[in-house]
Amino acid sequence: MGNADSKLNFRKAVIQLTTKTQPVEATDDAFWDQFWADTATSVQDVFALVPAAEIRAVREESPSNLATLCYKAVEKLVQGAESGCHFEKEKQIVLNCSRLLTRILPYIFEDPDWRGFFWSTVPGAGRGGGDEDDENARPLAESLLLAIADLLFCPDFTVQSHRKNNVDTAEDIHGIDSCEYIWEAGVGFAHSPPPNFIHDLNRTELLKLLLTCFSEVMYLPPASDSSNANPWVQFFCSTENRHALPLFTSLLNIVCAYDPVGYGIPYNHLLFSDYREPLVEQAAQVLIVTLDYDTSTSSSPTIDGTTTGTVMDDTDKFLFFVLKSSDVLDILVPILFFLNDARADQSRVGLMHIGVFILLLLSGERNFGVRLNKPYSVRVPMDIPVFTGTHADLLIIVFHKIITSGHQRLQPLFDCLLTIIVNVSPYLKSLSMVAANKLLHLLEAFSTTWFLFSAVQNHHLVFFLLEVFNNIIQYQFDGNSNLVYAIIRKRNVFHQLANLPTDLQSIQKALQRKKKASEPISRTNSQDGMSMEGSRPAAPAEPGTLKASLVATPGIDKLTEKSQVSEDGTMRSVEPESSPSPAEGSPPGIISDTESWSGESSKPRRDRRRLSSSSSTGHWNPSPEWVVSWKSKLPLQTIMRLLQVLVPQVEKICIDKGLTDESEILKFLQHGTLVGLLPVPHPILIRKYQANSGTAMWFRTYMWGVIYLRNVDPPIWYDTDVKLFEIQRV
């Protein structure tokens, strides 16, 4: 039968389904088989021939027919998994049912009344023999997921058969050990099976269906409590699914082994359509989604199925491995490259967050700080000042660039960027002059009165920078003459901070000055002007692009947990109350915020970021009491003592030798010492990245937004009523 006839018959079946007002019996195979038995339709055909309006019409007007269609399609997948799909016809039926379910599921998820449907058991729909009553008790969702898992390791359908003559001794699908059928060499599997175009296509179709099953979470609004675990993902990753481990390994290996250039032929050349690419894309998406399980359960099953340790222990293994070698710098440099590259592109705000969160996680580990002292010699092409120094210098220079010349959507990340620098600062042996000047330039910009008084949390940034200087002076004074020299040169900034006016008149005057200034941060006496509101506007997204919104970035106090480093290098966590910290006085709660990747927003970021206690409109006025409350906690003692001791000595050298030459002063500072002159060293405080329900929600929203936008052929979720984020057209 020709393809055109096939499409026509399928379309007729769809029309019959939408016009029948009476329920069709599940046993009426002649009717149901039209949808999958006699047709050869691609997934694109199914999307074209089953319009959204018709699916919704059946859902509203003949719900029992939609229910039966879903049930019968799942039944066919279960039968295919049981039989092992030896015949072409069976394979065709499985693919057709898989495509049909991929099309229909989003419309079931978008309707709250239908959402429980797949988690119910279908009454009276026995599967044949009477001895299978216990099987009947399986919810439809579980039967579907187990069938997909079986089909993903089905010899001659999705994996290479190990038997020579399939006809006589076809492998029993329940007898096979799927660990022997892992899709690609890599973790836990040594040899790479010969590439098979058809198997890759079939895997891609089944993974598309699996991803669609997992996408129910898109239809629930973002909730901060972590009770909204994804039951589809939870069941699929549980010990109930005997293929969980080999599938996880297969996905991981497929993604990691992918070489887009392949066989020395130019990528996507006309002669070579890369059929692996769609599979790799789907594999990566399924892998990421399955890793986002419910974080509220303290003991989740580990990879081998036991529940003793939490999954977190495995990541800490992993982290230890990454940090043990200098390989972590091979991760750092590309992340810094992407952060620098994406800083002015409003469509990559989410990507910026991910990069910063990874660095925040790494910065909580002592080894990461120590590794940063390695000289930076690999010259990755970046538009940053030339410097000779370490990876720490590179990190500081890139962060300075993000803060001063990124766009204003990145302002919620400033706390994170500075926290990373604070976390590594006790280990930095010798900063270059370029990096030292950048840190002082940030302090200069953040400590202007109008900036300090214009938002409730801006002073935190000054606290973080002072903590950086204190850590370096107290723990790494010897090698850091460049920084000490920069502090001496910019000493007026510290004196101004110590003498910050707190009376109402000065506060109002500072804010007035801000209104007058056309430049958000004045460019006087700073080497490369600075603008908090984005010195260059974010590059707009291409017209016609869809974009998805993000929830608000959790505040740094929600993102991290404080730990104190004791003498022997071990860490103990600090109770939030005990240490006066910049996070004190920050109002609880975060306003949800429909910032999009392309980032339009209704209110200015300052008003939106966190509501102060004053009023619900988000408008906030600084009071003298408020300024005094944090000014009194500014940790200036160490720096003031340093200036008190060194400034007269440096001035004396200059007068005695008539010096204007930096190198002489640096030489003097290199050999100077402040032993016994500084206050007792404060304990090192590390703010370790802390995964919690807020961060989990942020990642979930971002992840599904990306997946929504990347699945355009076919557009699985397009025009359905998604609740997790907003989709706007630019």
C-alpha positions as CSV (number, residue, x, y, z in Angstrom):
1,M,0.0,0.0,0.0
2,G,1.4,3.4,-1.0
3,N,2.3,6.0,1.6
4,A,-0.4,8.4,0.4
5,D,-3.1,5.7,0.9
6,S,-1.6,5.0,4.3
7,K,-1.9,8.6,5.4
8,L,-5.4,8.8,4.0
9,N,-6.5,5.7,6.0
10,F,-4.9,7.1,9.1
11,R,-6.7,10.5,8.7
12,K,-10.0,8.7,8.1
13,A,-9.5,6.9,11.4
14,V,-8.8,10.1,13.2
15,I,-12.0,11.7,11.7
16,Q,-14.0,8.7,12.8
17,L,-12.7,9.0,16.3
18,T,-13.6,12.7,16.5
19,T,-17.1,12.2,15.1
20,K,-18.1,9.2,17.1
21,T,-20.2,10.3,20.1
22,Q,-20.8,6.8,21.3
23,P,-18.0,5.0,23.1
24,V,-16.2,2.4,20.9
25,E,-15.6,-0.9,22.7
26,A,-12.0,-1.7,23.5
27,T,-12.5,-5.1,21.8
28,D,-13.4,-3.5,18.5
29,D,-10.0,-4.3,17.0
30,A,-11.1,-3.5,13.4
31,F,-11.6,0.1,14.5
32,W,-8.5,0.6,16.7
33,D,-6.1,-1.2,14.4
34,Q,-6.6,1.5,11.8
35,F,-4.5,3.8,14.0
36,W,-1.4,1.6,13.9
37,A,-1.7,-1.7,12.1
38,D,-2.2,-0.7,8.4
39,T,-0.3,2.5,8.4
40,A,3.2,3.7,7.8
41,T,3.3,7.3,9.1
42,S,6.3,9.3,10.2
43,V,6.1,11.2,13.5
44,Q,5.8,14.4,11.4
45,D,2.8,12.9,9.6
46,V,1.1,12.0,13.0
47,F,1.5,15.6,14.1
48,A,0.1,16.9,10.9
49,L,-2.8,14.5,10.7
50,V,-3.9,14.7,14.4
51,P,-4.6,18.4,14.9
52,A,-4.6,19.8,18.5
53,A,-8.2,21.0,18.2
54,E,-9.4,17.5,17.4
55,I,-7.5,15.9,20.3
56,R,-9.1,18.5,22.7
57,A,-12.5,17.9,21.1
58,V,-12.3,14.1,21.8
59,R,-11.0,14.8,25.3
60,E,-14.1,17.0,26.1
61,E,-16.8,15.3,24.1
62,S,-16.0,11.6,24.1
63,P,-13.5,11.1,26.9
64,S,-14.0,7.3,27.0
65,N,-12.8,7.0,23.4
66,L,-9.6,9.0,24.2
67,A,-9.1,6.8,27.2
68,T,-9.5,3.6,25.2
69,L,-7.2,4.9,22.4
70,C,-4.4,5.6,25.0
71,Y,-5.0,2.3,26.7
72,K,-4.9,0.3,23.4
73,A,-1.8,2.1,22.3
74,V,0.0,1.3,25.5
75,E,-1.3,-2.3,25.2
76,K,0.3,-2.6,21.8
77,L,3.7,-1.3,23.2
78,V,3.5,-3.9,26.0
79,Q,2.7,-6.7,23.5
80,G,5.6,-5.6,21.3
81,A,7.9,-5.6,24.3
82,E,6.7,-9.1,25.3
83,S,7.1,-10.6,21.9
84,G,10.4,-8.9,21.1
85,C,9.2,-7.3,17.8
86,H,10.7,-10.0,15.5
87,F,8.5,-9.1,12.6
88,E,8.5,-5.9,10.5
89,K,4.8,-5.5,11.1
90,E,5.3,-5.6,14.9
91,K,8.0,-3.0,14.7
92,Q,5.8,-0.8,12.6
93,I,2.9,-1.1,15.1
94,V,5.3,-0.2,18.0
95,L,6.6,2.9,16.2
96,N,3.1,4.1,15.2
97,C,1.8,3.7,18.8
98,S,4.8,5.5,20.1
99,R,4.3,8.4,17.7
100,L,0.6,8.6,18.5
101,L,1.2,8.7,22.3
102,T,3.9,11.4,21.8
103,R,1.3,13.5,20.1
104,I,-1.5,12.9,22.6
105,L,0.2,12.9,26.0
106,P,0.7,16.7,26.3
107,Y,-3.1,17.2,25.9
108,I,-3.8,14.8,28.7
109,F,-1.3,16.5,31.0
110,E,-2.7,20.0,30.3
111,D,-6.1,19.1,31.7
112,P,-6.1,18.7,35.5
113,D,-9.0,16.3,35.3
114,W,-7.0,13.9,33.1
115,R,-3.7,14.1,34.9
116,G,-4.4,11.1,37.1
117,F,-5.5,9.0,34.2
118,F,-2.2,7.2,33.5
119,W,-1.8,6.5,37.2
120,S,-5.1,4.6,37.4
121,T,-5.6,1.0,36.5
122,V,-7.9,0.2,33.6
123,P,-10.8,-1.8,34.9
124,G,-11.9,-4.9,33.1
125,A,-9.1,-4.6,30.6
126,G,-7.5,-8.0,31.3
127,R,-4.5,-9.0,29.3
128,G,-5.7,-12.5,28.4
129,G,-4.9,-15.3,30.9
130,G,-6.6,-15.4,34.3
131,D,-3.3,-15.9,36.1
132,E,-2.3,-12.3,35.4
133,D,-4.6,-10.5,37.9
134,D,-1.6,-9.0,39.8
135,E,-0.3,-7.6,36.5
136,N,-3.7,-5.9,36.0
137,A,-3.1,-3.8,39.1
138,R,-0.2,-1.9,37.4
139,P,-1.1,1.7,36.6
140,L,-1.0,2.5,32.9
141,A,2.0,4.8,33.4
142,E,4.1,2.0,34.9
143,S,3.1,-0.5,32.1
144,L,4.0,2.2,29.5
145,L,7.4,3.0,31.1
146,L,8.4,-0.6,31.5
147,A,7.4,-1.4,27.9
148,I,9.5,1.6,26.6
149,A,12.5,0.4,28.7
150,D,12.2,-3.2,27.3
151,L,11.8,-1.9,23.8
152,L,15.0,0.2,24.1
153,F,16.9,-3.1,24.5
154,C,15.1,-5.1,21.9
155,P,17.5,-7.1,19.7
156,D,17.2,-6.3,16.0
157,F,14.9,-3.3,16.8
158,T,17.0,-1.0,19.0
159,V,20.1,-3.0,19.6
160,Q,22.3,-5.4,17.6
161,S,21.3,-9.0,18.0
162,H,23.9,-11.4,19.5
163,R,22.4,-14.4,17.8
164,K,23.6,-15.5,14.4
165,N,20.3,-17.0,13.0
166,N,17.5,-15.0,14.5
167,V,14.7,-17.0,12.9
168,D,15.0,-20.2,14.9
169,T,16.3,-19.0,18.2
170,A,15.1,-15.5,18.7
171,E,16.3,-14.2,22.0
172,D,13.7,-14.2,24.8
173,I,13.3,-10.5,25.6
174,H,12.9,-11.4,29.4
175,G,16.0,-13.6,29.4
176,I,18.4,-11.0,28.0
177,D,20.8,-9.2,30.2
178,S,20.5,-5.6,28.9
179,C,23.9,-4.8,30.4
180,E,25.4,-6.7,27.5
181,Y,23.5,-4.5,25.1
182,I,24.7,-1.0,26.2
183,W,24.5,1.2,23.2
184,E,28.0,2.6,23.1
185,A,31.5,2.0,24.5
186,G,32.4,4.0,27.6
187,V,31.4,3.6,31.2
188,G,31.0,-0.1,32.0
189,F,31.1,-1.2,28.4
190,A,34.2,-1.8,26.3
191,H,33.2,-2.3,22.7
192,S,31.3,0.0,20.4
193,P,28.6,-1.8,18.5
194,P,28.7,-1.3,14.7
195,P,26.6,1.8,13.8
196,N,23.1,1.0,12.7
197,F,21.0,3.8,11.2
198,I,17.7,2.1,11.7
199,H,18.4,1.3,15.4
200,D,19.4,4.9,16.1
201,L,16.1,6.1,14.5
202,N,14.0,3.7,16.5
203,R,15.8,4.7,19.8
204,T,15.2,8.4,19.0
205,E,11.5,7.8,18.6
206,L,11.2,5.9,21.9
207,L,13.3,8.4,23.8
208,K,11.0,11.2,22.4
209,L,8.0,9.3,23.9
210,L,9.9,8.8,27.2
211,L,10.7,12.6,27.3
212,T,7.0,13.3,26.6
213,C,6.0,11.1,29.5
214,F,8.4,12.9,31.8
215,S,7.1,16.3,30.7
216,E,3.9,16.2,32.8
217,V,5.9,18.6,35.2
218,M,5.6,21.3,32.5
219,Y,1.9,21.6,33.2
220,L,2.3,22.3,36.9
221,P,3.1,25.8,38.1
222,P,6.5,26.3,39.7
223,A,6.2,25.4,43.4
224,S,8.9,26.1,45.9
225,D,8.1,23.1,48.0
226,S,9.9,20.0,46.8
227,S,6.9,17.7,47.2
228,N,6.3,18.0,43.5
229,A,8.5,15.0,42.6
230,N,8.0,13.8,39.0
231,P,6.3,10.3,39.5
232,W,7.2,9.3,35.9
233,V,10.9,9.9,36.4
234,Q,10.8,8.4,39.9
235,F,9.3,5.1,38.8
236,F,11.4,4.9,35.7
237,C,14.7,5.4,37.7
238,S,13.6,3.0,40.5
239,T,14.6,-0.6,41.0
240,E,11.3,-1.6,39.4
241,N,12.9,-0.9,36.0
242,R,15.5,-3.5,35.5
243,H,17.0,-1.6,32.6
244,A,17.6,1.6,34.6
245,L,21.4,1.1,34.9
246,P,22.1,0.0,31.3
247,L,19.9,2.7,30.0
248,F,21.6,5.4,32.1
249,T,25.0,4.1,30.9
250,S,23.9,4.0,27.3
251,L,22.6,7.6,27.4
252,L,25.8,8.8,29.1
253,N,28.1,6.9,26.6
254,I,26.1,8.0,23.5
255,V,26.4,11.6,24.6
256,C,30.0,11.5,25.6
257,A,31.3,9.5,22.6
258,Y,29.6,11.8,20.1
259,D,32.0,13.3,17.6
260,P,30.1,15.6,15.4
261,V,32.9,15.9,12.8
262,G,32.8,12.1,12.3
263,Y,34.9,10.2,9.8
264,G,36.8,13.2,8.7
265,I,33.9,14.3,6.5
266,P,32.7,17.9,7.1
267,Y,29.9,18.1,9.6
268,N,26.4,18.0,8.0
269,H,27.9,17.8,4.6
270,L,25.4,17.0,1.8
271,L,26.8,13.5,1.4
272,F,26.6,12.8,5.1
273,S,23.5,13.5,7.0
274,D,24.4,12.9,10.6
275,Y,21.7,10.5,11.9
276,R,23.5,10.3,15.3
277,E,22.8,13.9,16.1
278,P,19.1,13.6,16.8
279,L,19.8,10.6,19.0
280,V,22.5,12.4,20.9
281,E,20.2,15.4,21.4
282,Q,17.3,13.2,22.7
283,A,19.7,11.1,24.9
284,A,21.2,14.3,26.5
285,Q,17.7,15.6,27.3
286,V,16.4,12.3,28.8
287,L,19.6,12.0,30.8
288,I,19.3,15.6,32.3
289,V,15.7,15.1,33.1
290,T,16.2,11.7,34.9
291,L,19.0,13.3,37.0
292,D,16.4,15.9,38.3
293,Y,14.7,13.6,40.7
294,D,13.0,14.6,43.9
295,T,15.6,16.1,46.3
296,S,13.4,15.9,49.4
297,T,14.0,12.1,49.9
298,S,17.1,11.7,52.0
299,S,17.9,8.3,50.8
300,S,17.3,7.8,47.1
301,P,18.3,4.5,45.5
302,T,21.9,4.7,44.4
303,I,23.0,3.4,41.0
304,D,23.2,-0.2,42.1
305,G,19.7,0.0,43.5
306,T,20.5,0.0,47.2
307,T,19.1,2.8,49.4
308,T,21.9,3.1,52.0
309,G,23.7,6.2,50.7
310,T,22.1,9.2,49.1
311,V,22.8,10.1,45.6
312,M,24.6,13.1,46.9
313,D,27.4,10.9,48.1
314,D,28.0,9.9,44.5
315,T,28.3,13.4,43.4
316,D,30.8,14.1,46.2
317,K,32.8,11.2,44.9
318,F,32.7,12.6,41.5
319,L,33.6,16.1,42.8
320,F,36.6,14.7,44.7
321,F,37.8,13.0,41.5
322,V,37.5,16.2,39.4
323,L,39.4,18.3,42.1
324,K,42.1,15.8,42.7
325,S,43.9,16.6,39.5
326,S,44.4,19.9,37.6
327,D,41.7,18.7,35.2
328,V,39.4,21.0,37.1
329,L,41.1,23.9,35.3
330,D,40.2,22.3,32.0
331,I,36.6,22.7,33.1
332,L,37.2,26.2,34.5
333,V,38.6,27.8,31.3
334,P,35.7,26.9,28.9
335,I,33.2,28.0,31.6
336,L,34.9,31.4,31.9
337,F,35.1,31.6,28.1
338,F,31.3,31.0,27.8
339,L,30.5,33.4,30.6
340,N,32.6,36.1,29.0
341,D,31.1,35.3,25.6
342,A,27.5,35.2,26.7
343,R,27.6,38.2,29.0
344,A,25.9,40.6,26.6
345,D,23.5,38.2,24.9
346,Q,20.1,38.3,26.5
347,S,19.1,35.0,25.1
348,R,21.8,33.2,27.1
349,V,20.9,34.4,30.6
350,G,20.1,30.9,31.7
351,L,23.4,29.6,30.5
352,M,25.2,32.3,32.5
353,H,23.4,31.1,35.6
354,I,24.4,27.5,35.0
355,G,28.1,28.4,34.5
356,V,28.1,30.6,37.7
357,F,26.4,27.9,39.8
358,I,29.0,25.3,38.7
359,L,31.8,27.6,39.7
360,L,30.0,28.4,43.0
361,L,29.8,24.6,43.7
362,L,33.6,24.2,42.9
363,S,34.6,27.2,44.9
364,G,33.4,25.6,48.1
365,E,36.2,23.1,47.9
366,R,39.7,24.0,49.2
367,N,41.4,22.1,46.3
368,F,39.7,24.3,43.7
369,G,41.2,27.5,45.4
370,V,44.6,25.9,45.6
371,R,44.5,24.8,41.9
372,L,43.8,28.4,40.8
373,N,47.4,29.3,41.6
374,K,48.5,27.4,38.5
375,P,49.9,29.8,35.9
376,Y,47.5,30.5,33.0
377,S,49.4,30.0,29.8
378,V,46.8,28.6,27.3
379,R,45.6,31.6,25.5
380,V,41.9,31.1,24.8
381,P,40.8,34.0,22.5
382,M,38.9,36.3,24.8
383,D,38.4,40.1,24.8
384,I,40.1,40.7,28.1
385,P,43.2,42.7,29.1
386,V,46.6,41.0,28.6
387,F,48.1,39.8,31.9
388,T,50.7,37.5,33.1
389,G,49.5,35.4,36.0
390,T,47.4,32.5,37.2
391,H,44.0,31.0,36.6
392,A,42.8,33.0,39.6
393,D,43.7,36.2,37.8
394,L,41.8,35.0,34.7
395,L,38.7,34.3,36.9
396,I,38.8,37.7,38.6
397,I,39.3,39.6,35.2
398,V,36.4,37.7,33.6
399,F,34.1,38.3,36.6
400,H,35.1,42.0,36.6
401,K,34.2,42.2,32.9
402,I,30.8,40.4,33.4
403,I,29.9,42.9,36.2
404,T,31.0,46.0,34.4
405,S,30.0,45.2,30.8
406,G,27.4,42.5,31.0
407,H,23.7,43.4,30.8
408,Q,21.5,44.3,33.7
409,R,19.7,40.9,33.7
410,L,22.9,39.6,35.3
411,Q,22.7,41.7,38.4
412,P,21.2,38.9,40.5
413,L,24.4,37.0,39.8
414,F,26.8,39.6,41.3
415,D,26.4,38.1,44.8
416,C,27.3,34.7,43.4
417,L,30.3,36.0,41.5
418,L,31.7,37.7,44.5
419,T,31.0,34.8,46.8
420,I,33.1,32.6,44.5
421,I,36.0,35.1,44.8
422,V,35.5,35.1,48.6
423,N,35.6,31.3,48.8
424,V,38.9,31.0,46.9
425,S,40.6,34.1,48.3
426,P,42.3,32.5,51.3
427,Y,44.3,30.3,48.9
428,L,45.4,32.9,46.3
429,K,49.2,33.1,46.6
430,S,49.9,36.0,44.3
431,L,47.5,38.2,42.3
432,S,48.7,40.0,39.2
433,M,48.6,43.8,39.2
434,V,45.8,43.7,36.6
435,A,43.5,41.5,38.8
436,A,44.3,43.5,41.9
437,N,43.3,46.7,40.2
438,K,40.1,45.1,39.0
439,L,39.1,44.1,42.5
440,L,39.7,47.6,43.8
441,H,37.8,49.0,40.8
442,L,34.8,46.9,41.9
443,L,35.1,48.1,45.4
444,E,35.2,51.7,44.2
445,A,32.1,51.3,42.1
446,F,30.1,49.4,44.7
447,S,31.0,51.8,47.5
448,T,29.7,55.0,45.9
449,T,27.1,56.4,48.2
450,W,24.3,56.4,45.6
451,F,24.9,52.7,44.8
452,L,25.0,51.7,48.5
453,F,21.8,53.6,49.2
454,S,19.8,52.7,46.1
455,A,18.9,49.1,46.9
456,V,18.4,47.1,50.1
457,Q,21.0,44.5,49.3
458,N,23.7,46.5,47.5
459,H,25.9,46.9,50.6
460,H,26.4,43.1,50.6
461,L,28.7,43.4,47.6
462,V,31.0,45.7,49.6
463,F,31.0,43.2,52.5
464,F,32.1,40.4,50.1
465,L,34.9,42.5,48.6
466,L,36.2,43.5,52.1
467,E,36.2,39.8,53.1
468,V,38.3,39.0,50.0
469,F,40.9,41.6,51.0
470,N,40.9,40.5,54.6
471,N,41.4,36.8,53.7
472,I,44.3,37.6,51.4
473,I,46.0,40.0,53.9
474,Q,45.6,37.6,56.8
475,Y,46.5,34.4,55.0
476,Q,48.5,35.2,51.9
477,F,50.2,38.6,52.7
478,D,53.6,37.4,51.6
479,G,53.0,36.9,47.9
480,N,50.5,39.6,47.4
481,S,52.5,42.9,47.1
482,N,50.5,43.8,44.0
483,L,47.2,43.8,45.9
484,V,48.7,45.5,49.0
485,Y,50.1,48.3,46.7
486,A,46.7,48.6,45.0
487,I,45.0,49.0,48.4
488,I,47.5,51.7,49.4
489,R,47.0,53.6,46.2
490,K,43.2,53.5,46.6
491,R,43.2,54.1,50.3
492,N,40.7,56.9,50.0
493,V,38.0,54.4,49.1
494,F,38.4,52.7,52.5
495,H,38.5,56.0,54.3
496,Q,35.3,57.1,52.6
497,L,33.6,53.8,53.6
498,A,34.7,54.3,57.2
499,N,33.3,57.8,57.2
500,L,30.1,57.0,55.2
501,P,27.5,59.6,56.1
502,T,24.4,58.2,57.8
503,D,22.2,61.4,58.2
504,L,19.0,61.6,56.2
505,Q,20.1,64.7,54.3
506,S,23.3,63.0,53.0
507,I,21.3,59.9,52.0
508,Q,18.8,62.0,50.0
509,K,21.6,64.0,48.4
510,A,23.4,60.8,47.3
511,L,20.1,59.5,45.7
512,Q,19.5,62.9,44.0
513,R,23.0,62.8,42.5
514,K,22.1,59.4,41.1
515,K,19.0,60.7,39.4
516,K,20.9,63.5,37.7
517,A,23.8,61.4,36.6
518,S,23.2,60.0,33.1
519,E,25.8,57.3,33.7
520,P,24.7,54.9,36.4
521,I,28.2,54.8,37.9
522,S,30.4,57.8,37.4
523,R,33.5,57.1,35.4
524,T,35.7,59.5,37.3
525,N,38.9,58.0,38.7
526,S,38.2,54.5,37.5
527,Q,40.3,53.0,34.8
528,D,37.6,51.6,32.7
529,G,34.2,53.1,33.4
530,M,31.6,51.0,35.1
531,S,27.9,50.6,34.8
532,M,25.7,48.6,37.0
533,E,22.7,48.8,34.8
534,G,24.5,47.3,31.8
535,S,26.9,49.5,30.0
536,R,25.8,47.9,26.8
537,P,22.2,46.8,26.3
538,A,21.6,43.1,26.0
539,A,21.7,41.9,22.4
540,P,18.1,41.3,21.3
541,A,16.9,37.9,20.3
542,E,16.2,37.3,16.6
543,P,12.6,38.3,15.7
544,G,10.2,35.4,15.6
545,T,12.1,33.5,18.3
546,L,10.3,31.8,21.1
547,K,11.6,32.3,24.6
548,A,10.8,30.8,27.9
549,S,10.7,32.6,31.3
550,L,12.8,31.8,34.3
551,V,11.9,31.9,38.0
552,A,13.8,34.3,40.1
553,T,17.4,33.4,41.1
554,P,17.5,32.4,44.7
555,G,19.3,34.8,47.0
556,I,22.9,34.0,47.9
557,D,21.8,33.1,51.5
558,K,19.4,30.5,50.0
559,L,22.1,29.2,47.5
560,T,24.8,28.6,50.1
561,E,25.5,27.3,53.5
562,K,28.3,28.7,55.6
563,S,31.1,26.5,56.8
564,Q,34.1,27.6,59.0
565,V,37.5,26.2,58.1
566,S,39.4,25.1,61.2
567,E,43.2,25.1,61.7
568,D,43.6,21.5,60.4
569,G,41.6,22.4,57.2
570,T,38.4,20.6,58.1
571,M,35.1,22.4,57.8
572,R,32.2,22.7,60.1
573,S,29.0,24.3,59.2
574,V,28.1,27.6,61.0
575,E,24.7,28.3,62.3
576,P,23.2,31.2,60.4
577,E,22.5,33.3,63.5
578,S,25.9,33.2,65.1
579,S,28.0,35.1,62.6
580,P,27.1,38.7,61.6
581,S,27.2,38.4,57.9
582,P,26.2,40.5,54.8
583,A,23.1,38.3,54.5
584,E,21.7,39.7,57.7
585,G,18.8,41.9,57.3
586,S,17.9,40.7,53.9
587,P,14.2,40.2,53.7
588,P,13.0,36.6,53.4
589,G,11.4,35.3,50.2
590,I,11.9,36.0,46.6
591,I,9.4,37.4,44.3
592,S,8.7,35.2,41.4
593,D,9.9,36.8,38.4
594,T,9.1,36.1,34.8
595,E,12.5,37.1,33.5
596,S,12.9,35.5,30.1
597,W,16.1,34.3,28.5
598,S,15.7,37.3,26.3
599,G,14.9,39.1,29.4
600,E,12.2,41.7,29.1
601,S,10.7,42.4,32.5
602,S,7.9,44.5,33.8
603,K,9.6,46.3,36.7
604,P,13.2,47.4,37.1
605,R,15.4,44.7,38.6
606,R,16.1,46.8,41.7
607,D,12.5,47.0,42.7
608,R,11.8,43.5,41.8
609,R,14.7,41.6,43.2
610,R,13.5,41.2,46.8
611,L,10.7,43.1,48.4
612,S,11.8,45.0,51.5
613,S,9.5,45.1,54.4
614,S,8.3,48.5,53.6
615,S,5.5,48.0,51.2
616,S,4.2,45.6,48.6
617,T,4.8,47.9,45.7
618,G,8.5,47.1,46.0
619,H,9.5,50.8,46.5
620,W,12.0,51.2,49.3
621,N,13.7,54.1,51.0
622,P,16.9,53.9,53.0
623,S,16.8,55.2,56.5
624,P,19.7,56.5,58.7
625,E,19.0,53.5,61.1
626,W,19.3,51.1,58.3
627,V,22.7,52.6,57.1
628,V,24.0,52.5,60.7
629,S,22.9,48.9,61.2
630,W,25.3,47.6,58.5
631,K,27.9,50.3,58.5
632,S,28.8,49.4,62.1
633,K,29.6,45.8,60.9
634,L,31.9,46.8,58.0
635,P,35.0,44.6,58.5
636,L,37.5,47.4,58.0
637,Q,39.9,46.9,61.0
638,T,42.5,44.7,59.2
639,I,42.8,47.1,56.2
640,M,42.9,50.2,58.4
641,R,45.6,48.7,60.5
642,L,47.6,47.8,57.3
643,L,47.2,51.3,56.0
644,Q,48.2,52.8,59.3
645,V,51.5,50.8,59.4
646,L,52.4,50.8,55.7
647,V,51.3,54.2,54.3
648,P,53.8,56.3,56.3
649,Q,56.6,53.9,55.4
650,V,55.8,54.0,51.7
651,E,55.5,57.8,51.8
652,K,58.9,58.0,53.5
653,I,60.5,55.9,50.8
654,C,59.0,58.2,48.1
655,I,60.2,61.3,49.9
656,D,63.7,60.0,50.7
657,K,64.4,58.6,47.2
658,G,62.3,61.0,45.2
659,L,60.6,58.0,43.9
660,T,57.7,57.8,41.5
661,D,58.7,54.3,40.5
662,E,56.3,51.5,41.3
663,S,58.9,48.7,41.2
664,E,60.8,50.1,44.2
665,I,57.7,50.3,46.3
666,L,56.6,46.8,45.3
667,K,60.1,45.5,46.2
668,F,59.8,47.1,49.6
669,L,56.3,45.7,50.1
670,Q,57.5,42.2,49.0
671,H,59.9,42.1,51.9
672,G,57.7,43.8,54.4
673,T,55.9,41.9,57.1
674,L,52.9,42.7,59.3
675,V,53.5,39.9,61.8
676,G,52.1,40.9,65.1
677,L,50.7,44.1,63.8
678,L,47.4,43.0,62.4
679,P,44.3,41.9,64.4
680,V,44.0,38.2,65.2
681,P,43.2,36.4,62.0
682,H,39.5,35.8,61.6
683,P,38.3,32.2,60.9
684,I,37.9,31.5,57.1
685,L,34.3,31.4,56.2
686,I,33.3,29.4,53.1
687,R,29.9,29.6,51.6
688,K,29.3,26.2,50.1
689,Y,26.7,25.9,47.3
690,Q,23.6,24.3,48.8
691,A,21.1,22.5,46.6
692,N,17.6,23.1,47.9
693,S,14.0,23.3,46.7
694,G,14.6,26.8,45.4
695,T,17.6,25.9,43.3
696,A,15.9,22.7,42.2
697,M,12.9,24.7,41.0
698,W,15.2,27.2,39.1
699,F,17.0,24.3,37.3
700,R,13.8,22.5,36.6
701,T,12.2,25.5,35.0
702,Y,15.3,26.4,33.0
703,M,15.8,22.8,31.9
704,W,12.3,22.2,30.6
705,G,12.3,25.6,29.0
706,V,15.3,24.6,26.9
707,I,13.8,21.2,26.1
708,Y,10.5,22.8,25.0
709,L,12.4,25.2,22.7
710,R,14.7,22.5,21.2
711,N,12.0,20.1,20.3
712,V,10.7,21.7,17.1
713,D,10.5,18.8,14.7
714,P,8.0,17.7,15.7
715,P,7.0,20.5,18.1
716,I,5.9,18.2,20.9
717,W,4.6,20.8,23.4
718,Y,3.9,23.8,21.1
719,D,0.6,25.6,21.7
720,T,-0.3,23.4,24.7
721,D,-1.1,25.1,28.0
722,V,2.3,25.0,29.8
723,K,2.3,26.3,33.4
724,L,5.9,25.9,34.5
725,F,7.1,28.9,32.5
726,E,5.8,31.4,30.1
727,I,6.5,31.2,26.4
728,Q,6.7,34.5,24.5
729,R,7.3,35.2,20.9
730,V,9.8,38.0,20.3
